[in-house]
Amino acid sequence: MTERKHQQQYENPGNLLYDMKLLLTELPLKFREIASNECAWSIPTYYRKMRPSTNESNTSSTLSNAEVSMVFTVMDGIVNDFVREYEEYKAEKQKNISEMDS
C-alpha cells in the first residue's frame, strides 16, 4: 500500500522531467531483459556474468565471443530505440509549444 502511494505521489506523465527520467531509467531494465533473453540467461546468470573473475590470471570477460557480439547488438538496438523515442517525444513537445505560441 505504501509503495503504491509513493508511486502515485511522483507519477506525472506529460511532465518533461518525469518523462525524461522514465525514459532513462527504463534503459538498464530493457538491456537486462533483452540481453538475457537473446543469450538465454536467467536473471541470476546475467548478474553472475557481470561479476569480476575470482581467478587473478583471468581478468578478461566471462562472456563468450558470441555473447560479446550479442551484447553489442542488443545495446545498438536499445540505443537506436532510445534515440527514436526521444526524438519523437521532443518533436511532439516542440510542436505543442509552437501551437501554444500561435
N, C-alpha and C positions, 0 to 999 in steps of 0.2 A: 504494500500500500504506500509506504513512504517513497519507494523508488519511483512509482508511477507519478506521485505528487511532484517529486523532484523533476521528473521528465517534463511534465506539463508546465512547470514554472519556467522552463527555459526553451520550450518549443516555440518557435516563432517563424514558421515558413514565410518566405517572401521578404524577410529582413536580410539585407545584404550580408552582414557579418555572420548571422546564423547560417545562411545558405553556403557561404564560403567555408566556414568551419565544418559543416556537414559534408561538403564535397571533399575536403581534405582528409577528414577523419575516416572516410569510407575507403580510402586508398589502401592502407595496410590490410584491412579486412578482406577487400576484394582480392588483393595479391595473394594472401594466405589461402583463401578459398580456391582460387583458380589454379595456383601452383600446386596445391595439394591434390586437387582433382586430376590435373594433367600428368602429374608424376606418380599418381596412385599412392599417395601418402596419407596416413591418418594425421590428425592434428598433432598428437604427441610426436609422431615421426618428423613432422615439419619442424617442430621446436628442437628436437634432438639434432636434426641436420644443421641447425644454426649454432649449436654449442661448439666451442673450440675442441680440438682433438686433445686427448689426455696423453697421447704419445708425443713426447718432445721433438722427436726427429721428424714427425709428420705434422707440420703446421699448415699444410695445404687444406683445401676444402674437402669435406666429406662427401661431396657431390660427384657423381659420375659425369663424364663428358656429355652424355645425353641429357642429364638433369641440368647441367650448366646451360646448355643450349635452350632447353625448355624454359628455364627461369628467365633468360633474356627475352625469349619470345613472349612469355606472359607479361613481363614488365613493359615491353614495347606496346603490347595491346592495351594495357591499363593506362599507360601514359597517353596514348593516342585517344582513348575514350575520354580520359580526363580533360584533355585539351579541347576536344569536340564539345563535351558537356559545358565546360567553362565558357567557350566562345558562344555557344547557343544562349546560355544564361546571360552573358554580358550583352549580347545583341538585343535580347528581349528587354533587359533593364534600360539600355540606352534608348531603345525605341519608346519605352514608356516615359522616359524623361523628356524626349523630344516632343511627344504628344502633349505632355503637361505644359511645356513651354509655349506651345502654339496657341 
